Amino acid sequence: MTSVKRITYGNTRRRLGMLMHGIRYISKVMYRIFSRALGITTFTAVLAFIIPVKVFATEIVILEENIQDPEKLKLNKWLYHGVEAVTDTLGKLPQDKLEIEFAHKHNADEPVPFGQVIRDKPVRVKLMVNTYAPLTEFVADWTLYHELSHLYLPYLDYPSFWLNEGFATYMQYVVMLKSGTINAQQFVSRVSNGLMRGEQRTKRSPGRLADVSDDMWRKRAFKRVYWTGAAFFIEVDNLLIAEGNSLVKVIASYSECCLTAESTGSKLMHEFDKVGKTSVFTDTYKKYFMRTDFPIISQAQIVYVSSYYTKH
């Protein structure tokens, strides 16, 4: 049987400051925390634990099945950490309501073997989890940061999926760096290794990027698509930082003013340029979407963004 609980996240911190509130989890009881005037709704609780939770604005409905109560508490702590890390980086979650589905994966050799965003109403993030993994391993895993980052971009046409996946792939490490989950050296190492895997996969998945992206699932060209997209956003971020801007600033502004459910790659780049008062998105996009090679990203470019996000 699937149980449902509601918990509130988002960025009401901007209105409430650093308010902390202890939430008591009591089986199947519905509570109202604050008024809707503050953007807060309700949650259904499970068990009798108390943990400190900042008050946010997005209503998150947690769906889970056959997960033991101690593991529920651990997953709640992990989810809270992940939402906080992502919203501290990219601003408040764009959705008023979001579903998070936890499904236990038996015999998994990692804490989160699978995750995906289901663009329904409401949007759902599905996470396959090894519920017996310790909290530290969940926090150190990149999957939650990746999936939540997807929520800040619209669902794009298949030939432009390299932008969706490239953004989430790059941003997962930016979020982990800014939240202190990894340090600058680890950021550089993980991004460099990912780019190497993307380059290797490009040799086995030849063709124009838009075409490979359009047929990514059949070709099993995930690493090429994901990491070519990540390279694009690293290159763009270098240019934006040099202009006194940054990718996270543009995305935060875009998600507040202009986010739509669906779009195309070229249209999205024009919108990003408009929000950021720049031309780097469209100019760089023109170099990427039909390229057949893997882009060259230097160590200096990776260190540059790492240094910036360590300080900002």
Secondary structure, DSSP 8 states (H G I E B T S, - for coil): -EEEEEEEESSTHHHH-S-EEEEE--TT-EEE-S-GGGT--EEE--SS-EEEEE--SEEEEEEEES--HHHHHHHHHHHHHHHHHHHHHH-S-S-SEEEEEEEE-TT-SSS--EEEEE-SSSEEEEEEE-TTS-HHHHHH-SHHHHHHHHTTS-EE-GGGHHHHHHHHHHHHHHHHHHTTSS-HHHHHHHHHHHHHHHHHHHHHS-S-HHHHHHTHHHHT-HHHHHHHHHHHHHHHHHHHHHTT--HHHHHHHHHHHT--SEE-HHHHHHHHHHHHT-SHHHHHHHHHTT--S-----HHHHHHHHHHHHH-
